[in-house]
């Protein structure tokens, strides 16, 4: 099962930073941005997370929760969050359940070798739990501003 635009996103529960777990159903009534990144503490992922951190007040004003997701273990996620001062939860998806739900595991090439990895992707879920927007194969520069504009427009109705 995978997500589709305009359709309800299936509920999931995942381990998150701060010794918590996140369930999508608990966030009903709020918009949710879920962004997937390949690996904690790498340059692109640090920049993207920092951009979300720096715009969090604007997302809050648009009734939008931010969640970052990677396949890193919870300790790596906790360290990444603490070091970068992220003001939102990071989900540890070691079993790839959330990654598979959003279909972000893709064949990638690095140094001529193919491997399965997380394709940088972002999803905007409306307050009723339906997938409103998706961005796949994301380039970091300017991305968070584009997501924020979409969240603000959705919130404004």
C-alpha positions, 0 to 999 in steps of 0.5 A: 500500500502506498500513498496517493494524492487526494487520498487518505494517508494510512495511519502509522506509528513510528519511533521518534526523538524525545523518547516518543512515538508519533502516530499520524492519527494523533495529528488529525486537525493539523496539517503535517509535513513529512520529509524524508532524507537519506542520512542524518548529519550529512551536508544536504540533510543538515541544510534541509533540516536547518531550513525547516528549523528556521521556518518552524514558526511560519509552519506553526502559524499555518497549523502545520507539524513538521516531521523528519524521517530517515532510516537512521537509528534513534541514537543517530536521530537524537544526536542529529536533532541535538547538534542542529537544534531541530525544533521538531521530531525526527522519526527513526524508520530502521524497518523502512515501514514509513519509507515504504508507505510513501514509496521513497526507497529507490535505486540510487547510484553512488561512485558507480555502485547501485544501492537502495536508498531514500530519495529525498522527498516531502509530503504535505498532508491536510488537516483531514489526513489526505495527501495534498502535495508531494515533492519527489527527487527534491533539491534542497535549495529553496525547497522549504520555502516552496513547501511553506507556501503550499502549507500556507495556501492549504491552511488559508483554504 
